[in-house]
Amino acid sequence: MTTHGVVVHVLVWFAVATELVCVLGVALGRDAFARLHYASAAAALGPILVALALVVEEGVHSTATAAAVGVAFLLLIANPITTIATARAARARK
Amino acid sequence: MPLAVIARAPRVDALVAMQCAGTVTTVALLLLSEGFKRSIYTNVALALAIAGPLATLAFARFLERDA
């Protein structure tokens, strides 16, 4: 396996491991605020790592790369907004 | 696992789990799209990345108002 392939594999597996840890955190968290911590980490880290893996695999001029970077950007922008809105709802219902 | 939280936990916790499930599904669709070389999955991932946070915002607004 080339260095290029190793980098892609490491990025993808790191993304999958991150998502798994975050899902476990959401499932086992003690309250909504602890769960929010893991849910926001899932939205921030996983898509960026997948987009980076696609940039390495396909290059910057591919359609798949553009879509993955777009998805990562959208989730990165929307993540703080949804996290704050959910935390406000959780505080109001506490 | 997030689906179990959605089914059994209080409403706000279920909302957090739904948010996390949407993110995980989006990432999975991106990986499936690359793995199977089906660009349609990428379009679904893009649509989910736009619609998911909007749905979360709407649910959070209703839950806050309902408190």
Backbone of each chain as nested JSON, in Angstrom:
{
  "chains": [
    {"id": "A", "residues": [
      {"number": 1, "name": "MET", "atoms": {"N": [0.838, -1.199, 0.0], "CA": [0.0, 0.0, 0.0], "C": [0.877, 1.255, 0.0]}},
      {"number": 2, "name": "THR", "atoms": {"N": [0.511, 2.219, -0.823], "CA": [1.303, 3.449, -0.909], "C": [1.028, 4.359, 0.293]}},
      {"number": 3, "name": "THR", "atoms": {"N": [1.854, 5.378, 0.438], "CA": [1.664, 6.353, 1.521], "C": [0.313, 7.048, 1.387]}},
      {"number": 4, "name": "HIS", "atoms": {"N": [-0.024, 7.33, 0.113], "CA": [-1.305, 7.958, -0.198], "C": [-2.47, 7.131, 0.343]}},
      {"number": 5, "name": "GLY", "atoms": {"N": [-2.433, 5.825, 0.089], "CA": [-3.502, 4.932, 0.563], "C": [-3.545, 4.853, 2.073]}},
      {"number": 6, "name": "VAL", "atoms": {"N": [-2.359, 4.822, 2.691], "CA": [-2.3, 4.751, 4.16], "C": [-2.936, 5.996, 4.777]}},
      {"number": 7, "name": "VAL", "atoms": {"N": [-2.633, 7.167, 4.2], "CA": [-3.195, 8.42, 4.729], "C": [-4.716, 8.403, 4.617]}},
      {"number": 8, "name": "VAL", "atoms": {"N": [-5.23, 7.939, 3.455], "CA": [-6.683, 7.879, 3.267], "C": [-7.312, 6.929, 4.287]}},
      {"number": 9, "name": "HIS", "atoms": {"N": [-6.708, 5.741, 4.465], "CA": [-7.25, 4.777, 5.42], "C": [-7.244, 5.335, 6.835]}},
      {"number": 10, "name": "VAL", "atoms": {"N": [-6.152, 5.976, 7.221], "CA": [-6.071, 6.528, 8.587], "C": [-7.154, 7.577, 8.792]}},
      {"number": 11, "name": "LEU", "atoms": {"N": [-7.339, 8.452, 7.798], "CA": [-8.36, 9.507, 7.935], "C": [-9.762, 8.917, 8.039]}},
      {"number": 12, "name": "VAL", "atoms": {"N": [-10.061, 7.933, 7.178], "CA": [-11.41, 7.346, 7.198], "C": [-11.647, 6.588, 8.5]}},
      {"number": 13, "name": "TRP", "atoms": {"N": [-10.668, 5.805, 8.939], "CA": [-10.868, 5.044, 10.177], "C": [-10.944, 5.953, 11.393]}},
      {"number": 14, "name": "PHE", "atoms": {"N": [-10.172, 7.056, 11.352], "CA": [-10.251, 8.003, 12.455], "C": [-11.64, 8.653, 12.479]}},
      {"number": 15, "name": "ALA", "atoms": {"N": [-12.182, 8.949, 11.281], "CA": [-13.53, 9.525, 11.209], "C": [-14.566, 8.54, 11.758]}},
      {"number": 16, "name": "VAL", "atoms": {"N": [-14.446, 7.282, 11.359], "CA": [-15.413, 6.268, 11.825], "C": [-15.297, 6.083, 13.338]}},
      {"number": 17, "name": "ALA", "atoms": {"N": [-14.046, 6.044, 13.849], "CA": [-13.86, 5.881, 15.292], "C": [-14.435, 7.07, 16.05]}},
      {"number": 18, "name": "THR", "atoms": {"N": [-14.244, 8.268, 15.507], "CA": [-14.786, 9.464, 16.152], "C": [-16.309, 9.387, 16.235]}},
      {"number": 19, "name": "GLU", "atoms": {"N": [-16.926, 8.994, 15.121], "CA": [-18.391, 8.91, 15.107], "C": [-18.882, 7.839, 16.085]}},
      {"number": 20, "name": "LEU", "atoms": {"N": [-18.156, 6.713, 16.156], "CA": [-18.563, 5.651, 17.089], "C": [-18.488, 6.124, 18.54]}},
      {"number": 21, "name": "VAL", "atoms": {"N": [-17.398, 6.797, 18.887], "CA": [-17.247, 7.302, 20.263], "C": [-18.358, 8.302, 20.57]}},
      {"number": 22, "name": "CYS", "atoms": {"N": [-18.673, 9.163, 19.601], "CA": [-19.709, 10.176, 19.834], "C": [-21.081, 9.53, 19.974]}},
      {"number": 23, "name": "VAL", "atoms": {"N": [-21.363, 8.506, 19.17], "CA": [-22.649, 7.805, 19.297], "C": [-22.751, 7.13, 20.661]}},
      {"number": 24, "name": "LEU", "atoms": {"N": [-21.64, 6.524, 21.121], "CA": [-21.639, 5.917, 22.462], "C": [-21.882, 6.97, 23.528]}},
      {"number": 25, "name": "GLY", "atoms": {"N": [-21.256, 8.125, 23.351], "CA": [-21.449, 9.213, 24.315], "C": [-22.886, 9.689, 24.346]}},
      {"number": 26, "name": "VAL", "atoms": {"N": [-23.513, 9.789, 23.173], "CA": [-24.918, 10.211, 23.123], "C": [-25.806, 9.148, 23.778]}},
      {"number": 27, "name": "ALA", "atoms": {"N": [-25.487, 7.881, 23.544], "CA": [-26.325, 6.808, 24.095], "C": [-26.177, 6.69, 25.609]}},
      {"number": 28, "name": "LEU", "atoms": {"N": [-24.976, 6.962, 26.126], "CA": [-24.722, 6.707, 27.547], "C": [-24.636, 7.97, 28.39]}},
      {"number": 29, "name": "GLY", "atoms": {"N": [-24.824, 9.144, 27.777], "CA": [-24.711, 10.399, 28.524], "C": [-25.735, 10.49, 29.641]}},
      {"number": 30, "name": "ARG", "atoms": {"N": [-25.363, 11.203, 30.739], "CA": [-26.245, 11.216, 31.913], "C": [-27.408, 12.188, 31.755]}},
      {"number": 31, "name": "ASP", "atoms": {"N": [-27.218, 13.273, 30.992], "CA": [-28.333, 14.212, 30.753], "C": [-28.172, 14.833, 29.363]}},
      {"number": 32, "name": "ALA", "atoms": {"N": [-29.107, 15.745, 29.021], "CA": [-29.114, 16.305, 27.668], "C": [-27.845, 17.105, 27.391]}},
      {"number": 33, "name": "PHE", "atoms": {"N": [-27.294, 17.779, 28.411], "CA": [-26.109, 18.61, 28.191], "C": [-24.877, 17.753, 27.913]}},
      {"number": 34, "name": "ALA", "atoms": {"N": [-24.75, 16.643, 28.622], "CA": [-23.634, 15.735, 28.364], "C": [-23.769, 15.122, 26.965]}},
      {"number": 35, "name": "ARG", "atoms": {"N": [-25.013, 14.811, 26.592], "CA": [-25.234, 14.227, 25.261], "C": [-24.944, 15.249, 24.166]}},
      {"number": 36, "name": "LEU", "atoms": {"N": [-25.297, 16.516, 24.413], "CA": [-25.043, 17.569, 23.42], "C": [-23.557, 17.708, 23.122]}},
      {"number": 37, "name": "HIS", "atoms": {"N": [-22.732, 17.546, 24.155], "CA": [-21.286, 17.634, 23.992], "C": [-20.804, 16.646, 22.918]}},
      {"number": 38, "name": "TYR", "atoms": {"N": [-21.291, 15.408, 23.014], "CA": [-20.869, 14.385, 22.049], "C": [-21.509, 14.605, 20.674]}},
      {"number": 39, "name": "ALA", "atoms": {"N": [-22.772, 15.053, 20.655], "CA": [-23.439, 15.258, 19.363], "C": [-22.749, 16.366, 18.566]}},
      {"number": 40, "name": "SER", "atoms": {"N": [-22.312, 17.426, 19.244], "CA": [-21.642, 18.503, 18.518], "C": [-20.261, 18.068, 18.051]}},
      {"number": 41, "name": "ALA", "atoms": {"N": [-19.593, 17.223, 18.833], "CA": [-18.292, 16.704, 18.388], "C": [-18.459, 15.829, 17.145]}},
      {"number": 42, "name": "ALA", "atoms": {"N": [-19.547, 15.049, 17.101], "CA": [-19.803, 14.199, 15.928], "C": [-19.995, 15.038, 14.673]}},
      {"number": 43, "name": "ALA", "atoms": {"N": [-20.666, 16.192, 14.821], "CA": [-20.927, 17.038, 13.653], "C": [-19.699, 17.827, 13.234]}},
      {"number": 44, "name": "ALA", "atoms": {"N": [-18.754, 18.03, 14.157], "CA": [-17.592, 18.85, 13.819], "C": [-16.444, 18.014, 13.242]}},
      {"number": 45, "name": "LEU", "atoms": {"N": [-16.163, 16.852, 13.86], "CA": [-14.94, 16.129, 13.492], "C": [-15.123, 15.179, 12.308]}},
      {"number": 46, "name": "GLY", "atoms": {"N": [-16.194, 14.356, 12.356], "CA": [-16.367, 13.309, 11.341], "C": [-16.411, 13.821, 9.908]}},
      {"number": 47, "name": "PRO", "atoms": {"N": [-17.299, 14.778, 9.6], "CA": [-17.385, 15.247, 8.214], "C": [-16.091, 15.877, 7.705]}},
      {"number": 48, "name": "ILE", "atoms": {"N": [-15.352, 16.567, 8.582], "CA": [-14.096, 17.189, 8.149], "C": [-13.07, 16.117, 7.8]}},
      {"number": 49, "name": "LEU", "atoms": {"N": [-13.006, 15.069, 8.635], "CA": [-12.037, 14.0, 8.356], "C": [-12.388, 13.266, 7.065]}},
      {"number": 50, "name": "VAL", "atoms": {"N": [-13.688, 13.032, 6.825], "CA": [-14.097, 12.368, 5.576], "C": [-13.786, 13.263, 4.376]}},
      {"number": 51, "name": "ALA", "atoms": {"N": [-14.058, 14.562, 4.514], "CA": [-13.759, 15.485, 3.418], "C": [-12.251, 15.515, 3.135]}},
      {"number": 52, "name": "LEU", "atoms": {"N": [-11.438, 15.501, 4.193], "CA": [-9.982, 15.471, 4.005], "C": [-9.54, 14.184, 3.291]}},
      {"number": 53, "name": "ALA", "atoms": {"N": [-10.154, 13.054, 3.697], "CA": [-9.827, 11.78, 3.043], "C": [-10.176, 11.837, 1.556]}},
      {"number": 54, "name": "LEU", "atoms": {"N": [-11.31, 12.449, 1.225], "CA": [-11.706, 12.555, -0.185], "C": [-10.786, 13.506, -0.954]}},
      {"number": 55, "name": "VAL", "atoms": {"N": [-10.32, 14.565, -0.295], "CA": [-9.381, 15.48, -0.95], "C": [-8.094, 14.73, -1.289]}},
      {"number": 56, "name": "VAL", "atoms": {"N": [-7.624, 13.899, -0.353], "CA": [-6.389, 13.136, -0.599], "C": [-6.626, 12.091, -1.689]}},
      {"number": 57, "name": "GLU", "atoms": {"N": [-7.804, 11.422, -1.662], "CA": [-8.082, 10.326, -2.599], "C": [-8.376, 10.828, -4.009]}},
      {"number": 58, "name": "GLU", "atoms": {"N": [-9.221, 11.829, -4.125], "CA": [-9.717, 12.245, -5.446], "C": [-9.074, 13.53, -5.968]}},
      {"number": 59, "name": "GLY", "atoms": {"N": [-8.458, 14.316, -5.094], "CA": [-7.949, 15.621, -5.511], "C": [-8.996, 16.695, -5.289]}},
      {"number": 60, "name": "VAL", "atoms": {"N": [-8.574, 17.938, -5.502], "CA": [-9.481, 19.048, -5.17], "C": [-10.471, 19.36, -6.285]}},
      {"number": 61, "name": "HIS", "atoms": {"N": [-10.289, 18.802, -7.478], "CA": [-11.158, 19.158, -8.601], "C": [-12.266, 18.142, -8.852]}},
      {"number": 62, "name": "SER", "atoms": {"N": [-12.472, 17.218, -7.908], "CA": [-13.51, 16.199, -8.094], "C": [-14.869, 16.688, -7.583]}},
      {"number": 63, "name": "THR", "atoms": {"N": [-15.933, 16.175, -8.198], "CA": [-17.288, 16.526, -7.748], "C": [-17.568, 15.966, -6.352]}},
      {"number": 64, "name": "ALA", "atoms": {"N": [-17.108, 14.721, -6.109], "CA": [-17.33, 14.109, -4.795], "C": [-16.637, 14.911, -3.702]}},
      {"number": 65, "name": "THR", "atoms": {"N": [-15.429, 15.397, -4.004], "CA": [-14.703, 16.201, -3.019], "C": [-15.444, 17.499, -2.737]}},
      {"number": 66, "name": "ALA", "atoms": {"N": [-15.935, 18.139, -3.804], "CA": [-16.664, 19.399, -3.621], "C": [-17.895, 19.18, -2.756]}},
      {"number": 67, "name": "ALA", "atoms": {"N": [-18.616, 18.072, -3.009], "CA": [-19.813, 17.798, -2.217], "C": [-19.45, 17.513, -0.76]}},
      {"number": 68, "name": "ALA", "atoms": {"N": [-18.376, 16.732, -0.546], "CA": [-17.984, 16.403, 0.828], "C": [-17.537, 17.647, 1.582]}},
      {"number": 69, "name": "VAL", "atoms": {"N": [-16.786, 18.515, 0.911], "CA": [-16.357, 19.758, 1.56], "C": [-17.582, 20.639, 1.845]}},
      {"number": 70, "name": "GLY", "atoms": {"N": [-18.538, 20.658, 0.91], "CA": [-19.771, 21.421, 1.126], "C": [-20.545, 20.909, 2.32]}},
      {"number": 71, "name": "VAL", "atoms": {"N": [-20.67, 19.57, 2.431], "CA": [-21.381, 18.977, 3.567], "C": [-20.664, 19.32, 4.875]}},
      {"number": 72, "name": "ALA", "atoms": {"N": [-19.317, 19.173, 4.88], "CA": [-18.557, 19.479, 6.104], "C": [-18.738, 20.945, 6.486]}},
      {"number": 73, "name": "PHE", "atoms": {"N": [-18.711, 21.835, 5.487], "CA": [-18.877, 23.268, 5.752], "C": [-20.267, 23.561, 6.315]}},
      {"number": 74, "name": "LEU", "atoms": {"N": [-21.295, 22.966, 5.694], "CA": [-22.674, 23.186, 6.171], "C": [-22.842, 22.724, 7.616]}},
      {"number": 75, "name": "LEU", "atoms": {"N": [-22.319, 21.513, 7.893], "CA": [-22.473, 20.987, 9.257], "C": [-21.67, 21.821, 10.252]}},
      {"number": 76, "name": "LEU", "atoms": {"N": [-20.505, 22.296, 9.829], "CA": [-19.668, 23.097, 10.723], "C": [-20.326, 24.435, 11.041]}},
      {"number": 77, "name": "ILE", "atoms": {"N": [-21.023, 25.006, 10.056], "CA": [-21.704, 26.286, 10.287], "C": [-22.962, 26.082, 11.136]}},
      {"number": 78, "name": "ALA", "atoms": {"N": [-23.719, 25.016, 10.826], "CA": [-25.006, 24.807, 11.497], "C": [-24.851, 24.231, 12.902]}},
      {"number": 79, "name": "ASN", "atoms": {"N": [-23.714, 23.564, 13.166], "CA": [-23.547, 22.861, 14.434], "C": [-23.663, 23.758, 15.672]}},
      {"number": 80, "name": "PRO", "atoms": {"N": [-22.953, 24.902, 15.744], "CA": [-23.107, 25.735, 16.947], "C": [-24.52, 26.274, 17.106]}},
      {"number": 81, "name": "ILE", "atoms": {"N": [-25.174, 26.574, 15.986], "CA": [-26.532, 27.135, 16.058], "C": [-27.499, 26.105, 16.647]}},
      {"number": 82, "name": "THR", "atoms": {"N": [-27.449, 24.884, 16.121], "CA": [-28.368, 23.854, 16.618], "C": [-28.032, 23.469, 18.056]}},
      {"number": 83, "name": "THR", "atoms": {"N": [-26.725, 23.456, 18.374], "CA": [-26.331, 23.087, 19.743], "C": [-26.858, 24.117, 20.741]}},
      {"number": 84, "name": "ILE", "atoms": {"N": [-26.709, 25.402, 20.407], "CA": [-27.187, 26.446, 21.32], "C": [-28.711, 26.39, 21.438]}},
      {"number": 85, "name": "ALA", "atoms": {"N": [-29.413, 26.186, 20.313], "CA": [-30.882, 26.128, 20.353], "C": [-31.352, 24.947, 21.198]}},
      {"number": 86, "name": "THR", "atoms": {"N": [-30.705, 23.795, 21.043], "CA": [-31.099, 22.621, 21.832], "C": [-30.783, 22.827, 23.312]}},
      {"number": 87, "name": "ALA", "atoms": {"N": [-29.633, 23.439, 23.602], "CA": [-29.277, 23.674, 25.009], "C": [-30.261, 24.648, 25.659]}},
      {"number": 88, "name": "ARG", "atoms": {"N": [-30.693, 25.653, 24.89], "CA": [-31.694, 26.585, 25.442], "C": [-33.005, 25.864, 25.745]}},
      {"number": 89, "name": "ALA", "atoms": {"N": [-33.409, 24.971, 24.825], "CA": [-34.636, 24.201, 25.057], "C": [-34.481, 23.3, 26.269]}},
      {"number": 90, "name": "ALA", "atoms": {"N": [-33.291, 22.682, 26.421], "CA": [-33.066, 21.794, 27.571], "C": [-33.099, 22.587, 28.871]}},
      {"number": 91, "name": "ARG", "atoms": {"N": [-32.519, 23.803, 28.873], "CA": [-32.521, 24.617, 30.09], "C": [-33.94, 25.07, 30.429]}},
      {"number": 92, "name": "ALA", "atoms": {"N": [-34.724, 25.391, 29.393], "CA": [-36.094, 25.844, 29.644], "C": [-36.951, 24.723, 30.213]}},
      {"number": 93, "name": "ARG", "atoms": {"N": [-36.676, 23.496, 29.819], "CA": [-37.491, 22.367, 30.293], "C": [-36.979, 21.773, 31.595]}},
      {"number": 94, "name": "LYS", "atoms": {"N": [-35.809, 22.25, 32.081], "CA": [-35.215, 21.661, 33.282], "C": [-36.041, 22.009, 34.52]}}
    ]},
    {"id": "B", "residues": [
      {"number": 1, "name": "MET", "atoms": {"N": [-27.982, 2.869, 18.241], "CA": [-27.986, 3.347, 19.62], "C": [-28.687, 4.698, 19.794]}},
      {"number": 2, "name": "PRO", "atoms": {"N": [-28.452, 5.678, 18.894], "CA": [-29.249, 6.905, 19.03], "C": [-30.741, 6.638, 18.886]}},
      {"number": 3, "name": "LEU", "atoms": {"N": [-31.105, 5.625, 18.098], "CA": [-32.529, 5.326, 17.931], "C": [-33.148, 4.843, 19.246]}},
      {"number": 4, "name": "ALA", "atoms": {"N": [-32.362, 4.103, 20.051], "CA": [-32.857, 3.668, 21.355], "C": [-33.083, 4.871, 22.26]}},
      {"number": 5, "name": "VAL", "atoms": {"N": [-32.171, 5.851, 22.18], "CA": [-32.343, 7.067, 22.99], "C": [-33.579, 7.831, 22.516]}},
      {"number": 6, "name": "ILE", "atoms": {"N": [-33.771, 7.914, 21.186], "CA": [-34.941, 8.616, 20.646], "C": [-36.222, 7.961, 21.162]}},
      {"number": 7, "name": "ALA", "atoms": {"N": [-36.211, 6.629, 21.227], "CA": [-37.426, 5.911, 21.613], "C": [-37.711, 6.013, 23.106]}},
      {"number": 8, "name": "ARG", "atoms": {"N": [-36.655, 6.058, 23.946], "CA": [-36.886, 5.879, 25.385], "C": [-36.592, 7.096, 26.244]}},
      {"number": 9, "name": "ALA", "atoms": {"N": [-35.721, 7.995, 25.79], "CA": [-35.277, 9.097, 26.651], "C": [-36.306, 10.231, 26.64]}},
      {"number": 10, "name": "PRO", "atoms": {"N": [-36.157, 11.228, 27.542], "CA": [-37.009, 12.418, 27.486], "C": [-36.861, 13.156, 26.165]}},
      {"number": 11, "name": "ARG", "atoms": {"N": [-37.779, 14.096, 25.919], "CA": [-37.864, 14.706, 24.583], "C": [-36.598, 15.438, 24.167]}},
      {"number": 12, "name": "VAL", "atoms": {"N": [-36.009, 16.211, 25.079], "CA": [-34.817, 16.975, 24.71], "C": [-33.656, 16.029, 24.407]}},
      {"number": 13, "name": "ASP", "atoms": {"N": [-33.511, 14.986, 25.201], "CA": [-32.462, 14.0, 24.944], "C": [-32.695, 13.31, 23.605]}},
      {"number": 14, "name": "ALA", "atoms": {"N": [-33.964, 13.058, 23.29], "CA": [-34.282, 12.438, 21.999], "C": [-33.925, 13.371, 20.849]}},
      {"number": 15, "name": "LEU", "atoms": {"N": [-34.1, 14.681, 21.065], "CA": [-33.73, 15.655, 20.031], "C": [-32.22, 15.635, 19.78]}},
      {"number": 16, "name": "VAL", "atoms": {"N": [-31.448, 15.564, 20.873], "CA": [-29.99, 15.489, 20.74], "C": [-29.6, 14.22, 19.985]}},
      {"number": 17, "name": "ALA", "atoms": {"N": [-30.248, 13.111, 20.332], "CA": [-29.942, 11.845, 19.657], "C": [-30.315, 11.914, 18.182]}},
      {"number": 18, "name": "MET", "atoms": {"N": [-31.419, 12.608, 17.862], "CA": [-31.817, 12.759, 16.457], "C": [-30.788, 13.587, 15.69]}},
      {"number": 19, "name": "GLN", "atoms": {"N": [-30.292, 14.631, 16.348], "CA": [-29.253, 15.466, 15.732], "C": [-28.006, 14.624, 15.418]}},
      {"number": 20, "name": "CYS", "atoms": {"N": [-27.619, 13.802, 16.382], "CA": [-26.433, 12.957, 16.201], "C": [-26.681, 11.907, 15.108]}},
      {"number": 21, "name": "ALA", "atoms": {"N": [-27.885, 11.326, 15.088], "CA": [-28.198, 10.313, 14.067], "C": [-28.155, 10.929, 12.668]}},
      {"number": 22, "name": "GLY", "atoms": {"N": [-28.634, 12.156, 12.531], "CA": [-28.579, 12.831, 11.232], "C": [-27.152, 13.044, 10.757]}},
      {"number": 23, "name": "THR", "atoms": {"N": [-26.282, 13.452, 11.678], "CA": [-24.878, 13.667, 11.323], "C": [-24.205, 12.361, 10.895]}},
      {"number": 24, "name": "VAL", "atoms": {"N": [-24.46, 11.308, 11.686], "CA": [-23.834, 10.013, 11.381], "C": [-24.339, 9.493, 10.033]}},
      {"number": 25, "name": "THR", "atoms": {"N": [-25.632, 9.671, 9.761], "CA": [-26.181, 9.23, 8.474], "C": [-25.558, 10.016, 7.323]}},
      {"number": 26, "name": "THR", "atoms": {"N": [-25.359, 11.312, 7.517], "CA": [-24.742, 12.133, 6.473], "C": [-23.335, 11.635, 6.15]}},
      {"number": 27, "name": "VAL", "atoms": {"N": [-22.552, 11.39, 7.204], "CA": [-21.178, 10.906, 6.996], "C": [-21.197, 9.525, 6.34]}},
      {"number": 28, "name": "ALA", "atoms": {"N": [-22.118, 8.659, 6.78], "CA": [-22.204, 7.318, 6.186], "C": [-22.569, 7.404, 4.703]}},
      {"number": 29, "name": "LEU", "atoms": {"N": [-23.461, 8.323, 4.345], "CA": [-23.842, 8.473, 2.933], "C": [-22.662, 8.958, 2.092]}},
      {"number": 30, "name": "LEU", "atoms": {"N": [-21.854, 9.861, 2.661], "CA": [-20.661, 10.314, 1.936], "C": [-19.705, 9.147, 1.678]}},
      {"number": 31, "name": "LEU", "atoms": {"N": [-19.504, 8.319, 2.706], "CA": [-18.592, 7.183, 2.551], "C": [-19.154, 6.148, 1.581]}},
      {"number": 32, "name": "LEU", "atoms": {"N": [-20.481, 5.891, 1.653], "CA": [-21.11, 4.937, 0.722], "C": [-21.014, 5.439, -0.707]}},
      {"number": 33, "name": "SER", "atoms": {"N": [-21.191, 6.748, -0.88], "CA": [-21.116, 7.338, -2.207], "C": [-19.745, 7.109, -2.833]}},
      {"number": 34, "name": "GLU", "atoms": {"N": [-18.71, 7.278, -2.021], "CA": [-17.35, 7.075, -2.533], "C": [-17.068, 5.583, -2.738]}},
      {"number": 35, "name": "GLY", "atoms": {"N": [-17.554, 4.763, -1.786], "CA": [-17.279, 3.335, -1.859], "C": [-17.946, 2.646, -3.031]}},
      {"number": 36, "name": "PHE", "atoms": {"N": [-19.2, 2.994, -3.297], "CA": [-19.951, 2.352, -4.386], "C": [-19.953, 3.176, -5.671]}},
      {"number": 37, "name": "LYS", "atoms": {"N": [-19.277, 4.335, -5.658], "CA": [-19.209, 5.227, -6.827], "C": [-20.61, 5.625, -7.321]}},
      {"number": 38, "name": "ARG", "atoms": {"N": [-21.477, 5.939, -6.391], "CA": [-22.842, 6.386, -6.725], "C": [-22.982, 7.838, -6.273]}},
      {"number": 39, "name": "SER", "atoms": {"N": [-23.013, 8.741, -7.225], "CA": [-23.038, 10.16, -6.852], "C": [-24.384, 10.593, -6.271]}},
      {"number": 40, "name": "ILE", "atoms": {"N": [-25.43, 9.773, -6.492], "CA": [-26.747, 10.135, -5.959], "C": [-26.723, 10.18, -4.435]}},
      {"number": 41, "name": "TYR", "atoms": {"N": [-25.9, 9.315, -3.813], "CA": [-25.81, 9.317, -2.349], "C": [-25.24, 10.64, -1.845]}},
      {"number": 42, "name": "THR", "atoms": {"N": [-24.347, 11.236, -2.638], "CA": [-23.778, 12.528, -2.248], "C": [-24.858, 13.603, -2.215]}},
      {"number": 43, "name": "ASN", "atoms": {"N": [-25.773, 13.541, -3.205], "CA": [-26.866, 14.521, -3.224], "C": [-27.773, 14.341, -2.005]}},
      {"number": 44, "name": "VAL", "atoms": {"N": [-28.024, 13.078, -1.637], "CA": [-28.845, 12.821, -0.446], "C": [-28.137, 13.357, 0.802]}},
      {"number": 45, "name": "ALA", "atoms": {"N": [-26.808, 13.154, 0.864], "CA": [-26.042, 13.659, 2.015], "C": [-26.122, 15.184, 2.081]}},
      {"number": 46, "name": "LEU", "atoms": {"N": [-26.023, 15.837, 0.929], "CA": [-26.117, 17.303, 0.901], "C": [-27.495, 17.768, 1.374]}},
      {"number": 47, "name": "ALA", "atoms": {"N": [-28.544, 17.092, 0.882], "CA": [-29.902, 17.461, 1.292], "C": [-30.086, 17.261, 2.792]}},
      {"number": 48, "name": "LEU", "atoms": {"N": [-29.516, 16.155, 3.307], "CA": [-29.634, 15.881, 4.745], "C": [-28.854, 16.9, 5.57]}},
      {"number": 49, "name": "ALA", "atoms": {"N": [-27.694, 17.329, 5.053], "CA": [-26.891, 18.331, 5.778], "C": [-27.617, 19.67, 5.839]}},
      {"number": 50, "name": "ILE", "atoms": {"N": [-28.483, 19.94, 4.853], "CA": [-29.256, 21.195, 4.879], "C": [-30.507, 21.031, 5.739]}},
      {"number": 51, "name": "ALA", "atoms": {"N": [-31.224, 19.917, 5.535], "CA": [-32.524, 19.756, 6.201], "C": [-32.403, 19.356, 7.664]}},
      {"number": 52, "name": "GLY", "atoms": {"N": [-31.353, 18.59, 8.013], "CA": [-31.207, 18.102, 9.386], "C": [-31.134, 19.214, 10.422]}},
      {"number": 53, "name": "PRO", "atoms": {"N": [-30.195, 20.172, 10.269], "CA": [-30.135, 21.265, 11.253], "C": [-31.403, 22.112, 11.284]}},
      {"number": 54, "name": "LEU", "atoms": {"N": [-32.052, 22.287, 10.136], "CA": [-33.301, 23.059, 10.132], "C": [-34.373, 22.345, 10.955]}},
      {"number": 55, "name": "ALA", "atoms": {"N": [-34.443, 21.014, 10.795], "CA": [-35.422, 20.24, 11.574], "C": [-35.101, 20.32, 13.059]}},
      {"number": 56, "name": "THR", "atoms": {"N": [-33.809, 20.23, 13.398], "CA": [-33.416, 20.327, 14.808], "C": [-33.806, 21.682, 15.39]}},
      {"number": 57, "name": "LEU", "atoms": {"N": [-33.569, 22.757, 14.611], "CA": [-33.921, 24.101, 15.074], "C": [-35.425, 24.22, 15.313]}},
      {"number": 58, "name": "ALA", "atoms": {"N": [-36.212, 23.662, 14.389], "CA": [-37.665, 23.739, 14.523], "C": [-38.132, 22.973, 15.769]}},
      {"number": 59, "name": "PHE", "atoms": {"N": [-37.595, 21.756, 15.962], "CA": [-37.977, 20.974, 17.144], "C": [-37.556, 21.678, 18.428]}},
      {"number": 60, "name": "ALA", "atoms": {"N": [-36.346, 22.252, 18.436], "CA": [-35.857, 22.94, 19.637], "C": [-36.749, 24.126, 19.962]}},
      {"number": 61, "name": "ARG", "atoms": {"N": [-37.177, 24.832, 18.937], "CA": [-38.064, 25.984, 19.144], "C": [-39.392, 25.545, 19.776]}},
      {"number": 62, "name": "PHE", "atoms": {"N": [-39.957, 24.45, 19.234], "CA": [-41.223, 23.955, 19.784], "C": [-41.052, 23.473, 21.227]}},
      {"number": 63, "name": "LEU", "atoms": {"N": [-39.928, 22.781, 21.497], "CA": [-39.707, 22.274, 22.854], "C": [-39.525, 23.416, 23.844]}},
      {"number": 64, "name": "GLU", "atoms": {"N": [-38.824, 24.477, 23.409], "CA": [-38.602, 25.621, 24.298], "C": [-39.924, 26.328, 24.577]}},
      {"number": 65, "name": "ARG", "atoms": {"N": [-40.754, 26.446, 23.547], "CA": [-42.037, 27.127, 23.715], "C": [-42.983, 26.304, 24.598]}},
      {"number": 66, "name": "ASP", "atoms": {"N": [-42.851, 24.979, 24.493], "CA": [-43.738, 24.058, 25.193], "C": [-43.384, 23.915, 26.676]}},
      {"number": 67, "name": "ALA", "atoms": {"N": [-42.184, 24.406, 27.069], "CA": [-41.699, 24.182, 28.448], "C": [-42.541, 24.924, 29.489]}}
    ]}
  ]
}
